[in-house]
Amino acid sequence: MPVNEFLVLWLSSWAAIAFFRIAPAFALRGRTLSPRGTEALGYIPPAAFAALVANDLISPG
């Protein structure tokens, strides 16, 4: 892969990642989430931990 193509791919990937991380923060700035939305976001850490544990239990090797 030529350097020019690599740089275009790398920069476009970086720009997409930056946009999708920063845009929600600006879109939600100054707004309060509904209680249902707050409750739904509260399930993310236990679900992530359960996925990590389940991965080790199902395929310990």
VMD Tcl script that draws the C-alpha trace (Angstrom):
set ca {
  {0.00 0.00 0.00}
  {1.50 3.34 -1.01}
  {2.10 5.92 1.68}
  {-0.45 8.33 0.18}
  {-3.26 5.75 0.36}
  {-2.25 4.81 3.89}
  {-2.32 8.44 5.04}
  {-5.74 9.03 3.47}
  {-7.10 5.90 5.14}
  {-5.51 6.76 8.48}
  {-6.67 10.39 8.48}
  {-10.22 9.54 7.42}
  {-10.44 6.86 10.12}
  {-9.13 9.30 12.73}
  {-11.61 11.97 11.61}
  {-14.54 9.54 11.80}
  {-13.54 8.35 15.26}
  {-13.10 11.92 16.50}
  {-16.46 12.98 15.04}
  {-18.41 10.09 16.56}
  {-16.85 10.70 19.97}
  {-17.19 14.48 20.02}
  {-20.53 15.01 18.24}
  {-22.68 13.31 20.92}
  {-21.03 15.38 23.64}
  {-21.93 18.60 21.83}
  {-25.42 17.36 20.94}
  {-26.24 16.49 24.56}
  {-24.53 19.48 26.18}
  {-26.88 21.30 28.51}
  {-29.65 18.72 28.27}
  {-30.82 16.33 30.91}
  {-31.50 12.73 30.08}
  {-34.81 11.14 30.86}
  {-34.92 8.75 33.81}
  {-35.38 5.88 31.37}
  {-32.26 6.91 29.42}
  {-30.24 7.25 32.61}
  {-31.38 3.81 33.73}
  {-30.44 2.31 30.35}
  {-26.95 3.83 30.53}
  {-26.57 2.35 34.00}
  {-26.69 -1.15 32.49}
  {-23.60 -0.63 30.33}
  {-20.84 -1.30 32.93}
  {-22.40 -4.55 34.26}
  {-23.05 -5.74 30.72}
  {-19.46 -5.05 29.68}
  {-18.12 -6.86 32.74}
  {-20.46 -9.81 32.12}
  {-19.25 -10.03 28.53}
  {-15.63 -10.15 29.66}
  {-16.35 -12.84 32.25}
  {-18.51 -14.89 29.88}
  {-15.74 -14.81 27.28}
  {-13.32 -16.37 29.77}
  {-15.85 -18.93 30.94}
  {-16.83 -20.08 27.47}
  {-13.33 -20.22 25.99}
  {-10.78 -20.30 28.84}
  {-7.89 -21.15 26.48}
}
mol new
graphics top color blue
foreach p $ca { graphics top sphere $p radius 0.5 }
foreach p [lrange $ca 0 end-1] q [lrange $ca 1 end] { graphics top cylinder $p $q radius 0.2 }
display resetview
